[in-house]
Amino acid sequence: MDSLGCFVDPNFVVSNELTCRTIALLFVALKNGTVNAYITHAVSFPIDFACGYLCVPEFFVTKLEGAYPVVLEHN
């Protein structure tokens, strides 16, 4: 699975009391070219890795399927 961006489930945003900001409308396209969702909000929050690396990526807020509330960019 490849993702071009970081994503977070809205339930994670609410449960962690994160503040979203409105962004220009984005379309989530699947590999087959179909549009799966629309994104209207983003949020940033720090991630502190065990190796000592700290980053603050921007996450696009969208409903995620499965057990993971956050998807980090991977390509």
N, C-alpha and C positions, 0 to 999 in steps of 0.2 A: 504494500500500500504506500502510495506517495501522497503527500499533502503539501501544498504550496501555501503555507501559513500555519499559524497556531490557532486552535479552536478551543472553546470552553462551553460547557453545558450551562444553560441559564439557571438550573437548580444549584450548581456550584457557586455561581455568582451571588445568588440570593442567600444561600446558607453561610457564605463567608462575608456577607455584607460589603461586597465590592461595588464601586461606583462606575457605571457604564457611561460612555459618551456616544452620542448619535454620530453615525458616519454616513457617507454617500452610499446608496444602495449597491450591494454586491450580490452577484449571482454565484451559487455554488454549483459547479458543473462536474459531473462524473466523467470518468475516462471515456465513456461512450458518447459524450457530448450532451447528454440530457441535463437539464437544470433540476437540481434536487431541492434547493432551498434558497431563500433570500436572507441576506444579513444586513441589519440596520444599526447594530451596536457593536462597540469594541470596548475592551477593558485591558489595563496593564496591571500586572502585579509581579513582585519579585519572586524568583526561584533561586534558592540557595542549594547548590549541589554539594554532596558529601566531600568532593575533592577540593572544595573551597571556592569554586567558581560561582559568581552571583550574576544573574542577568535579569532584565526586566522586559520581557517580550510583550508585544501587543497581541491580544487574543481576540478573535472574532467570535461573537456570542451566537451560538446556534445549537439546536437540539442534537445531541450526540446519541447514537445507538450503542448499546453494550454497557460494559461495566466501568469504563474509564471516563471520568468527567472532564479530562483535559487531553488534548492532542497537541504535541509539539511538532513544529515543522520538520518534515523528513523528505528528502529527495535523493 
